[in-house]
Amino acid sequence: MLGRELLRLRDAAGRTQQQAAGMISATNSRIVKMEQGWVPMRDLDIRVLCEFYGQQDSVAVGRLLELARLDRERRKAKGWWNQYPQLQAMVEYIALEDIATRLRTWQLAIVPSLLQTPDYARALAVGNGSWDDRTRSTWQSGPT
């Protein structure tokens, strides 16, 4: 997320990777790696790049600095998953889940199982007009 936001800011400012690299005395490759989230970022680099990209909002810069802090913590974390070699392919995802502060889900065609309740189904049936006395008796007595 941090790298993606820095890339968005750079594009919006019309700056090149080479220009950004020059601002923090880095290589183009380093900027690519930062924007792809492959390397940790120093707070100073984030501040310099935000200023260079014209990001004046201190709240937005603070949010980026917080993302960088969380990323550094995640990279050095020695979580429970490290003792299971079979999880090595998923270590990055498990570590991200471990530091997550909220979960959001969106599904177009599937109703999450937590919502698959009789009350939910009844609300759907009433909402689309398919609720009638036969349906009502089925719901009250249960399936036959």
C-alpha positions in Angstrom: 0.0 0.0 0.0 2.8 2.4 0.9 4.6 1.8 -2.4 1.4 2.1 -4.4 0.7 5.4 -2.8 4.1 6.8 -3.4 3.8 5.7 -7.1 0.4 7.4 -7.3 1.9 10.6 -5.8 4.9 10.5 -8.2 2.6 10.0 -11.2 0.3 12.8 -10.1 3.3 15.1 -9.7 4.6 14.2 -13.2 8.0 13.1 -11.8 10.1 10.3 -13.1 11.8 7.4 -11.2 15.2 8.9 -12.1 14.2 12.3 -10.6 12.8 10.6 -7.4 16.0 8.5 -7.1 18.1 11.6 -7.3 16.2 13.2 -4.5 17.1 10.4 -2.1 20.5 9.6 -3.5 19.3 6.2 -4.7 19.1 4.2 -8.0 16.1 3.9 -10.3 16.0 0.2 -9.2 15.6 1.3 -5.6 12.6 3.4 -6.5 11.1 0.5 -8.4 11.6 -1.8 -5.4 10.1 0.8 -3.0 7.1 1.3 -5.2 6.6 -2.4 -5.5 6.9 -2.9 -1.7 10.0 -5.1 -2.0 12.2 -3.2 0.3 11.6 -1.3 3.6 11.5 2.5 3.5 13.2 5.0 5.7 11.0 7.8 7.2 13.5 10.4 5.8 13.1 9.0 2.3 9.3 9.1 2.6 9.3 12.7 3.8 11.7 13.9 1.1 9.7 12.1 -1.6 6.4 13.5 -0.3 7.8 17.0 -0.4 9.2 16.4 -3.9 5.9 15.1 -5.1 4.1 18.1 -3.6 2.3 16.3 -0.8 1.7 19.0 1.7 -1.0 17.3 3.8 0.7 16.4 7.1 -2.1 13.8 7.9 -1.5 12.0 4.6 2.3 12.0 5.2 1.8 10.8 8.7 -0.4 7.9 7.4 2.4 6.9 5.0 5.0 7.1 7.9 2.7 4.8 9.9 2.5 2.3 7.0 6.3 2.3 6.8 6.5 1.6 10.6 4.1 -1.3 10.3 6.0 -2.6 7.3 9.3 -2.5 9.2 7.7 -4.3 12.2 6.2 -6.9 9.8 9.5 -7.6 8.2 11.3 -8.2 11.4 8.5 -10.1 13.2 9.2 -13.6 14.2 5.7 -14.9 14.4 4.3 -18.4 15.1 4.2 -19.2 11.4 8.0 -19.3 11.1 8.2 -22.6 12.9 6.1 -24.3 10.1 8.2 -24.9 7.0 5.2 -25.9 5.0 3.8 -22.3 5.3 6.9 -20.6 3.7 5.0 -19.8 0.5 2.4 -17.9 2.6 4.6 -16.2 5.1 4.0 -12.7 3.7 0.2 -13.1 3.7 0.1 -14.6 7.2 2.4 -11.7 8.5 0.1 -9.1 6.9 -3.0 -10.8 8.4 -1.2 -10.8 11.8 -0.8 -7.0 11.8 -4.2 -6.2 10.2 -6.4 -3.9 12.2 -9.6 -4.6 10.2 -11.0 -7.0 7.7 -13.1 -6.0 4.7 -14.7 -8.3 2.3 -16.8 -7.8 -0.9 -18.4 -10.5 -2.9 -20.7 -10.0 -5.8 -22.2 -13.4 -6.2 -21.7 -15.2 -2.9 -23.5 -14.5 0.3 -21.0 -14.9 3.2 -22.0 -17.8 5.4 -22.4 -15.5 8.4 -25.3 -13.9 6.6 -27.0 -17.1 5.5 -29.6 -17.1 8.2 -33.3 -17.7 8.1 -33.9 -14.0 8.9 -31.6 -12.9 6.1 -33.3 -15.2 3.6 -36.7 -14.0 4.7 -35.6 -10.4 4.2 -34.4 -11.2 0.7 -37.7 -12.9 -0.1 -39.8 -10.0 1.3 -37.6 -7.5 -0.5 -38.0 -9.0 -4.0 -41.7 -9.7 -3.6 -41.5 -13.5 -3.6 -42.8 -13.9 -0.1 -46.3 -15.4 0.2 -48.3 -17.5 2.7 -46.8 -20.8 1.4 -43.3 -19.4 1.9 -44.3 -18.1 5.3 -45.6 -21.5 6.5 -42.4 -23.1 5.2 -40.2 -20.8 7.3 -42.3 -21.2 10.4 -42.5 -24.9 10.3 -39.1 -25.6 8.7 -38.3 -27.5 5.6 -40.2 -30.7 4.8 
